[in-house]
């Protein structure tokens, strides 16, 4: 993050000083040609002489990308009277790198990383058809029995929202011994 700042001068009516050479005065923001300067001393002098005040513009820090679990720790810290102690307690001892990341997320904001999704299938051996086509059994979320999976026999692995599983869902359903194919993020949710 750059430490360079920009300075504007604003009056009590919400108008901004125009730093261009042709105008010396306050105008509505849409009419100002040069609303900022990098010279803090110039901005302070203009504010002092014109009755305005200096507004400092800084670059917004980049948000930190966290896992869902890390985001929960940051939210606990936001609710705590002692956020640093909360981060330290939840992230564990010796995890100073993670603690630094969580404190940075607490201060600058964060986004939660999307979990990768996979298609889960097993290639079937044995007799193949006359055309030597491969056969697969692909796992799908059951529409009839929510919270369970169904297996569909197919000639090709197909992508659909009902066929996409996160790593935690693969573990939940006991599908770790199956073949997995990562799905490109197409914005489709389950």
URRATA-V536063 format. One record per backbone hydrogen bond with DSSP energy under -0.5 kcal/mol. NH is the residue of the N-H (numbers start at 1). CO is the residue of the C=O. E is the energy in kcal/mol with one decimal. If there is no record, write none. Layout:
NH:CO:E  NH:CO:E
//
This chain:
6:57:-2.4  7:37:-3.0  8:55:-2.7  10:53:-2.7  11:15:-2.5  14:11:-1.5  16:27:-2.8  17:9:-2.6  18:25:-2.2  19:17:-0.7  19:34:-3.0  27:16:-2.6  31:28:-2.1  32:28:-0.6  32:29:-1.1  37:7:-2.1  40:38:-0.9  43:39:-2.1  44:40:-2.5  45:41:-2.3  46:42:-2.6  47:43:-2.3  48:44:-2.4  49:45:-2.5  50:46:-2.0  51:47:-1.4  52:47:-0.9  53:10:-2.6  55:8:-3.5  56:54:-0.5  57:6:-3.5  57:55:-0.5  58:56:-0.5  64:109:-1.9  66:64:-0.6  66:111:-2.8  71:67:-2.3  72:68:-1.6  73:69:-1.5  74:70:-2.0  75:71:-2.2  76:72:-2.1  77:73:-2.3  78:74:-2.0  79:75:-1.4  80:76:-0.6  80:77:-0.9  86:82:-2.1  87:83:-2.6  88:84:-2.4  89:85:-2.6  90:86:-2.5  91:87:-2.2  92:88:-1.0  95:92:-0.9  99:95:-2.8  100:96:-2.5  101:97:-1.8  102:98:-2.6  103:99:-2.5  104:100:-2.3  105:101:-2.1  106:102:-2.2  107:103:-2.2  108:104:-3.2  109:105:-1.8  111:64:-2.6  113:66:-3.1  113:111:-0.5  118:165:-2.5  119:181:-2.9  120:163:-0.6  121:179:-2.2  122:137:-2.1  124:135:-2.8  129:133:-0.6  132:129:-2.0  135:124:-0.5  136:154:-3.1  137:122:-2.5  138:136:-0.6  138:152:-2.8  139:120:-2.5  140:150:-2.6  141:162:-2.6  142:148:-2.5  146:144:-0.6  148:145:-1.3  150:140:-2.8  152:138:-2.4  154:136:-2.7  160:158:-0.5  163:160:-2.1  164:161:-1.1  165:118:-2.5  167:116:-0.5  170:166:-2.3  171:167:-2.0  172:168:-2.5  173:169:-2.6  174:171:-1.0  175:170:-3.0  178:175:-1.7  179:121:-2.3  181:119:-2.0  183:117:-2.9  186:184:-0.6
//
